[in-house]
């Protein structure tokens, strides 16, 4: 996981600054000298004149493409116009328009614990990611509504390339990755969100299960497949069949790409005793000299296809007193990490002390969550710190920053995630979301020298009767209007759905405004817009929201008679595995089945006694955990439920749980009933942190995961406890499987 910055004492910083001011010319190597370590003919690798011809072909093919931000391209040259000035890359345009890169990291496209955190198929370990383009588009839409203007995420090398497993060389791009990358870029273009892709990130090819894969242990696989760090022939293959192929795709979308990050968070395991740059972990390591030459090779390939787009690197695995080594790099932008418990410690080390003059942004920042201190503060304090981050990073002299992080993976963690990992659940969004949007708006207005009032921004309507929007400071009330989006629609024909909407009465706990429209019908296309009305009678009309049509998902967690079966209301003795229908029909009927383990008491059928032991709904629930005598009576228990759904469709598996301990002990997973493969990501039930005095261990929390059903539609759900000794009790209720969009 991410690491907090090492704090350098002011005295040490001063000493280093003095030494460097005297010795920098002799200490700093030029990029050309570093290149001699692993000489790579980048022009040959990237295709030379072939690359130029490919760029020309792309320009011809895109003649009719609608680009974001009004960008234009002619003969491969991109131009952007703002305020009467013309810019030749998206980065300079973004700074001219907004003054700052208000970025967010997208960390996981699925379950990190399963290693599915790339955009494609992990050809080394055999993991497949679940990229959800519609969800990504919705998330970008909502981030844009809050004022965020940039997204950063890694693109490789894991879940990105295909490998020759005899040589370990990269031989091409994974087709699923190509599809996902293009979908991401199209989503960015559609929502006008800038995108900073990272070509190399820090986890290499580790095997998350830690057992041998392809006959090798994790560290052996890393060394075999990632020899391009230090081996010339492997590097040529990686640059030609990997980096160059990615850049060909990125070159088509330079309207939404302000920069290409060569690395993200310690892209190398640089263990170089001579210069003191150390990185711990079980990954293979390399010297700084080799890693610097690798980055310069990558830089040259990027520039072959995108000559005007800046390159960047994020925290390359060294300590502050070795940052001067980054002057060996050709990279255009430097992106150190910054973690702070106050939101103000972004000038602990000034880059200019160590680095040649060049622009830079904060590649990753958040509250400093290393160790227990985050548990010692209130959520209100955390929200207060979070609200200040962008402003303080800007005041420290950076040109932007990426907040860690947005993720497709669900988590109940209270401290690190930006806003809320599931951007579809607006009411669970952190309380700092709205004031943060006000700050971003004010900073943009200050940069532009204007004083425009914030326009009300609708969040993405996920095809329901409920609308959410970001409020406007000083609005007396709101008016919600709707229009049917049929062919030939008259865009002046807006119908008032709700008037005199009081911002106090209709505000959620996090200050978002919520209003229901029960009059919509299925299969009709709608747009909404919000009008903010002020005391003096003036109005601000918001932009129309996304096109939507009412959508009611079908519930598939049903028993053999077609009744909802997710609340354990039948009261079966799950520890016995006594469902006769299941046993008689050989796994073809619906019903819980005890596959292994689990002693008596694993399901409670008693009436609700009190809030501590009560079910969420009804009278029954699943209880996994130690008995009152301390015996691990549920250890090793597995319960399965078989059912059939329409194949090749997307679904959401959800369940409610509560814990008496912050626990990863109990997991829920979805499997192909014919192959036993996991088609949904395993996720772990986690509840509140007992060390947090605000936490309520009896609070029910929703856990969920999206998955795609196999073509035959036969699946089973598995609840499993796999830890010993058990650290506490877990209660599960209201399991659901519904269609997902």
N, C-alpha and C positions, 0 to 999 in steps of 0.2 A: 504494500500500500504506500501511499505518499509519505514523504518524510519532511519534517519541519526543517527550516534553515538552521544551520549552525550559527550561533551568535558569536560574533567577533568582538572582543573587548575594544573599546575606543583606543586604548593605548597601543594595542597590537596593530590596529588599523593605521594609526598615525605613523608607527615605525615602518610598516610595510610601504606606506605612501612615500615616506622619505627615501627608503631604499630604492623603490621603483623609479622615483624621479631621477635618481643617479644612474641606476643600472639597467633601466628598461631597454635601451638600445642593444645591449649585449645579451640580455635575457630573452628577448622576444625574437623568435624565428619568423621569417617571412613565409607566407603560404607556399611560395615556390620551392623553398628549401624542404618543407614538409613533404611536398609532392614526390621528392626523390625516394622516399621510403618505399612506396608502392606505386611506381609509375604506371598510370593507366592512360591510354590514348582515348580520352573521353569523346573526342570527335568521331573516332571510329566506333566506339561503343554505342553512342547515341545515334549513329547513322549518318553523321556529316551532312552531305548534300541531300541524302535520302530524307533526313529529318526536315530539311527546308522544304522539300517538295511536299511532304506530308502536311506541313503547316499550310502550304498554299492550297492543297486540296481541301483541308478543313475550312479555310476561309471561303472557298467557293461553295461548299456544301451548306454553310451557315448563312448564306446571303439573305435568306428570308426569316432567320431566327429573331425572335424578340428578346433582346437582352435586358438584364436588370439594370436599374439606375440610368437608363437612357444611354448606355454604352454603345459604341459603334466599333466595327472592325473592318479594315480595308487593307488588303494585301498582308494580312497577318498582324497589322499594327492596331492595337486597341487604343481608343481614346474615350475620355470621360470629361464632361463639362459641368462646372459648378461655379456660380457667382461670376460668370464671364471669363473664367479661366479654364484652360484645357490641361488634362493630366493624362499620362500614358500608362498609369497602372491604378488598380482599384484601391491600393493602400493610400496613395496621396489624395485620391478623390475622397475617401472615407474621412481622412483627417481634415480635409477642407470643409466637408459637409457637416460632420459631427464633432470634430475636434478631438476625438478619442475613440479607441476601439473598446466598446462595452461588450466584452466577450464572455462566453460561458463554455466550459469544457463539456463535451459529451463523452462520458467515460465508458459506459457499457451498453452494447446493443442487446445484450441478454444477460445471462447469469454469469457473473465473474467467477463464482465458485466452481463452475463447470468448465472454465476456460473458453467459453463461447463469447469472448469479448471483442471479437473483430467484426468485420463486415462480410465475411464469407466462410469458406470451409477451411479448417485448420488441417492442412495436408500432412502435418507431422504427427499430431496426436489424434486425429480423426474426429474432432469436434465440429459441429455445424452451428453457425449462429442463426438467430432468427431476426432478420432485419425486417422492420415493419414500416414501409414507406408512408402509409397514411398517418400512422402515429407520429412519425418524424415531422411530417408536414404540419400537423396540428400543433406540435410542440414549438416549432419554429414560429408559427403564426402567433402563439401566445407570448413567446419571448419577445417578439417584435412589438406586441401590444404594450409590454412593460418597458420598452425603450432599448432593449438589448439589440445590438446590431451585428454581432459576429458569433460564430460557433467554431470551436476547434475540436478536432478529434484525430486519433491516429488512423492510418489506413493500412499499416503493415508493420512488420513483415508477416506476422502470423495471421491466419485467416485472410490471406491476400494472395499468396503465390502457390503455384504447384511446383513440386520438386522432383528431380531425378533421384530416386531413393537408393540408387547404386553409387552415385557420386556425391549426393548432397547438394548439387547445384540447382539454382532456380532455373526453370525452363519456361515459365510463363505465368500469367495471371489466372487465378481461380475464376471461372465463369460467374459463379454466384457473387463474388466480390465485385466484378465488373458491373453486374446488374445493380447491386446495392450502391456502389459509388456513383453511378450515373443517376440513380434515383435520388440520392442525397443532393447531388448538384442541381438536379431539376427542382427539388423542393426548395433549395436556397434561392434559385432563380425565381420561382413562383412567389415566394414570400419576401423577396429582396433582403435576404440575410447573407451577410458575408461569411465565407467558410475558409478556415485555415487548416488544411490537411497536414498531418505529420507523417513523414515517410518511414520513420524508424522509431520504435519505442522500446521500453526498458525490459520487457519480460521475455524477449527472445522466443525460444520454442520450448519453454518448460512444460513438463507434463504435470498437470495439476493433481493427477491421481498418484503420482510419485512411484508407480510401478513401471517396470520396463516397457517401453513402447518401441516396436520394430526391433526388439532385441537389445535396446540400449536404455540405460538409465537417463534421467532428465539431463544431467550435466553432459553426458556423452552425446545425446541428441543435439544439445546446444552447440557443442564443438563441431559436430559433423555437418550440421546444416547452416551454421553461421560462421564458416571459415572466411567469408568475405571480409570480415574485420581485419584480417591480417594476411590472407593468401591471395596472390595476384590473380590466378586463373579463376578462382571462385568469385572474386570481386567483379571481374569482367562479365561473367555470366549473370551475376546479380544486377549489375548496372544495365546491361543490354536487355535482358529478358524480364527484369523486374522494374527498376526505377524508371527507365526510359518508357516502358509501356504505360505506367501510371501517368507519367508526365504528358504523354500523348492525349490522354483523356482530359487531364486537368487543363491543357492548353485550349480546349474547346470552351472552357467556362471561365475565362479570365475576368469576365464581368463580375463574378461573385468571389473571386479569390484574391484577397489583398496581399497574401504572402503564402509561401510554401515552407512549412517547418521541416527541417531536415531531421531533427530529433525531438522527442518529447520525454521529459523527465528521465534524466540519466540514460540516454539512448545507448550508452556503452557501459560495460563493466570495466571501467578503467582502473586497473590496479598497477600503478606505476610508482614504485618505491623511490625512484630517483627524484621525482618532483612532488611526491606526497599526495597524489590524487588517488583516493581510495573509494571503492564502491563495494559494499558487502553483498553477499548473496551466493546462491549455488550456480550462478551462470558462469560461463566461460568469461575470461577477462582478456583485455588487450592493453597495450601501452597507449599512452596519449599520442605518441607520434603516429601510430597506425590509425588510431581513431580520427585524428585530425586530417590525415590524408584521405580517409574514407569520406568524411564530410565534404572535403573540397571536391572530391570526385562527384559526389551527389550534387553539390552546388553547380558544377559545370554542366551536368546533364539537365538539371532544371533550367538553366539559362539557355541551353540549346533550344528548348521548346518554348520557354517563356522568358525571353531576354529582359523584359522590363519589370517582371514580377520579383519583388524582394524575396530572399531566402531568410530563414530564421532558425534559431536553435534554442532549446529550452534546457537549461541546467544540465550540463554535460557530465556530471559525475565528479566534480571537483569541489574543493572547499574555497572559501572566499580568498584566502591568501594565495591561491593559484589561478585566480581568474585571468591573470595576465596571459596565461597560456592560450586563452580564447583568441588572442590577436594572431594566432597561427591560422585562423579560419578566414575563408573568403566570405563567410555569411554576412548578410546585410543588416540583420536585426538580432539583438541578443535578448533572450527571454528568461531571466532568472525566476525562481519561485519566491513567493512571499507568504508566510503564514504568521498571523498575528492574533494575540488574545485581546488586543485593544482596537485593532483596525488602524493603528497609526504608525506601526514600526516598519514602514517601507523605506526608510532611509538609514537603516542600521549600517549598511555598507553602500557607499556611492560607487556606481559602476565606473565613473570616470577616473577613480583612483587606479583602477587596474586595466581598463580597456581603452583601446584606441577609440577616438571619437566616432561613434556611430549610434544610430537611433536604437531604441529598444522598448519592449513592453514586458509586463509581468506575465510569464507564461502560465502561472498557476497561483491562485491565492485562495485563502479562506481563513476561518477561525483556526487558531493553532490548537489542533485537537490531540496532539501527541501527549500521551499520559492522561492522568485523571482530571486535570483542572477543569475541563469542560463540564464535568459533573457537579462542580462546586458553584456554578453560576446559574442564574435563573434563565428561563427562555426569553424573558423580557430583556435581560442583559445581552444575550446572544443576538437578538433581533436588532438591538441598538448598535452593536458592533457591526453586524452585517450591513446595516443601512449606510454606514460611513465608508465602506471599503473603496468603491470606485473613486469617490472624491479624494480620498487620501492618497490613493495610488497616482491619480492625476497630479496632485500637488507635489508629489515627490519627483516629478519630472518625467514620468513614463508616458508613452504614447498610447497605451492601452493595457488591458489586463483580462485574463481569463479566469473566471470563477469556477472552482471545482466543487460540485459538478452536477450536471443533469444526467440521469441514467434511466434506461428502460427497465432496469431491475428494481423491484419493489424492496423497500427497506423501511423499518420504523425508527431508524437512527434519528436522533433529534438535533444533531450538531453540525454535521459536515455538509450535507447535501444542499444544493442551491434550490431554495423554495420548496420543492416537493418532487420526489422522483417520478411520480405519475402525474404528468401535466394535464391529465384529463379530469382529475378530481380537484376541482377548483377550491372547494371550501376547506380542503386540508392544506392549502398553500400557506406557507409561513407568513406571519404577520408583518414581516418587513417588506413584503412584495410591493404593496401600494406606496408607502413612503419612499421606497427605493425608486419607483417609477417617477415620483415627483422630483426627486433629486436629479435623476438622469435628464428629465425634461428641462429642468432649470439650468443644468450645466450646458446642455446643447444650446439653449436660448442665449446664455451668456457668451458662448463661443460665437454665435451668429450675430450677436449684437441686436437681437430682437426681444420682444416681450409678449409673444403670443401665448394665449391661455391654452392649457392642455386640452386637446380634443378628447371626448370620451371614446375609449377603445373597447370594442366588444371582443371578448375572448371567443375562441372557435366554438361554434355551436355544433356539438357532436350529435346532431340529428335528434334533438329532443325538444320538449316544450320549454325547457329552462334556459334562460339567457343570463350570462354574467358579463359585467364590464368593469373597467377601471374607472373609479370616480374622478370627478373634476373638482379641484379646490374652489370653494366659494359657490358652487351650484346650489340653488334653492331647491330645485326639484328636477326630475328627468321625465322625458316622454319617450316611450318605446314605440317605434313604428315598424310596419311590416309591409312587404310587397311580394306578390306572387311572381316568380321568375319564369313565366311562360314565354313562348316565342312572340316577338312583337310587343313586349311589355312596355308600358309607358312609365318611364322612371320618375315621373313627377306624381304618380298615383300612389303615394304612400298612405297606408291606413293606420290610424292611431290605435294601438293595442292597449297601452297603459299610459295614463296621464297623471300628473301630480304625484309621481313616484318619489316618495320622501326618502332621501338618502339615509336617514337614521332608521326608519322603519324597515327598509329593505336591504340594509347592509348585513353582510355575513360577519362573523367574528374577525376575519382578517381584512375587513373594510371593503371587499369587493361587493358590488351591487348585484343582487339576484332578483329576477322577476320571471314568473311563469306565464306562459301563454297556452292555456288549455284548449284553444279553439283551432289549433292546426290539425290537419288531416294527413293521413298516410298518402304517400305517392304524389304529393304536391310539392313543388320546389319553392322555397322561400328565401328571402333575404330580410335581415333586420337592420335597423340603425337606431342610434340613441341620440337624442337631442338634450343638451344641458341648458336649463333655463335659470337666469340669475334674477336677483331681487329687482333690478332696474328694468326687467322685461327683455333684456338682450338674450340671444340664444347662440349656442354653438352646436352646429349639426355635425355629428360624427360620420365617418365613412360607413358605407354599407358593409355588413359582415359577410361571412362566407355563405355560399349557396348551401342550403341544407334541405333535407326532407325527413319527415318523422320516421324514426326507425325503432322498432320494438324487437329486441333480441329474443330468440327462442331458448327456453330452458331445457337442457337435455339430461339433467341429473334426475332421472325418473326410475321408478321401480318397474317390475314386470307388468303391473296394472296401469302404468302411465301416471302414477301419482308422484309428486315431488318427494324425494327420498334423501334430502341433504341435511335434515335436522335430527337424525337418529331417533325419530319419534316412534319407530316400531319397537324400540327397546330390546333388540336382540342381544343375546349374550355373545358379544363379539369375541371374547377370549376363547370360546368353545368352538367357533367355526361351525355353528349348528344350523346353517341355512340349508334346508333340505333341497330346495329348488336348485341351488347352486351345485350341490353335490350330485344331484341326479342328472343334471343337464350338462355336466362337464364344462363349466366355465362359460356357458352361453347365456345364463340368466342374470338379471340384475340382482344385487344383494351383496352385503358385506361378507367377506370370507377371511378367517384368520389363517394366513399362510404359514406363519411360524411365530414362536415365542409368545410373550404376553401372558401373564398369570391372571387368575380371577380378579375382577374388579376393574377391568380396562374399559368398561362402559357403565355409566351410572343411569339407572332407570327410576330412581326415586323421585318423588315430587320435590319441587324447589324448596329448599330449607331456608337458605339465606343468601345474601349477595355474594358470599365467598365461594359457595359451591354451586350456585344456580347456573342453569343453562342460559344461553343467549336468547333463544326462543323455545317455546314448548317446555317440556320437562326433562328431556334427555340430551346427553352430550357425550362426547368421547373424552375420557380422562386418562392421560398417559403420565406416569411418574412413579416415584417411590411410595410405598405404603407408609402409614403412620408409624410403623415400627422401624422404618429405615430400609426395609428389604426392597431391592430393585425388582419389583414384581412385574414390571412391564418391559424390562430390558430385552432387546432383540426382537420385539414384537413387530409383526408386519400384518396389516389388514388390507385386503384388496376388494375392489368393486369393479365389476366388468359391465360395460355398456357399449352400445353402438350408436355412432353419430354419422351424419353425411360426410363422406370422405373429401380430403383435399381442401377443407374449409378451415378458417381461423376461428379459434375459440379462446375464451378466458376461463380458466379454472380458478376459483376463489374459495376461501374459507375464512371463518372468523376464529381467532384464538386468543387466549390469555395465558400468561405464565406467572409463576411466582419467582422466576429467575430469568435474567437475560440469557437466553438459552438457544443453542443451535442443535439441541438434542433430537427434536422431532421434525421430520421432513415430509413433504407432500410432493408426489411426482406423478406424471402422466406418462403411460407407456403404450407402445404398439403391442396389442394382444397376441399377435402372431410371431413377432420377432423379439419381443421384450425390450426393444430399443426405447430409450427415453425420447419421446417426441415433444414433451414439454420439459422445461428446465426444472430441476429439483430446486426447491427453495425451502428455507428454514423458517419455522415459526419463531418469531422473536417478539417479545413484548417490552414492557417498560423496564428501565434500568433501576434496580432496587437501591442503588446508591444515590439516586436522585430523589430528594425529599419530596418533590412535587409528584412523583410517580404514583400511580394507582395500580397495584398488581391485579386488581379485579377488572381492569378496563379491557373490553373486547376490541381487538384490532383486526382489520381486514387484511388478509394476505392474498396475493393473486399472482398469476403468471399466464402469459399468452402462449398458445401452441397451435401448430397446424396438424390436423388429423391425418393419418395415413389414408391412402386411396380407398382401402376396404372399410375404413371407418370403425374397426374394432379396436377398442382401447380399454385400459384398466387404470384405475387410480390406486396408488399405493401410499398408505400412511405407515411410516417406519420410524422406530426409535432405535438408534444405533450407537448410543453413547453409554458408557458405564464407568464410574457410578453416575446415576442420574442426579442432576443438580437441583431439580425442583419439579413441580407439577406443570403439565401443559393441558389445557382444556380446548377442545375443538368442537365447532358447531357450524351449522348452516353452510355446507359445502355446495357449490354451484358450478355448473358448466353451461355457459351461454355463448352465443355467437359473438365474435369480436370483429371490430372494423378497424 
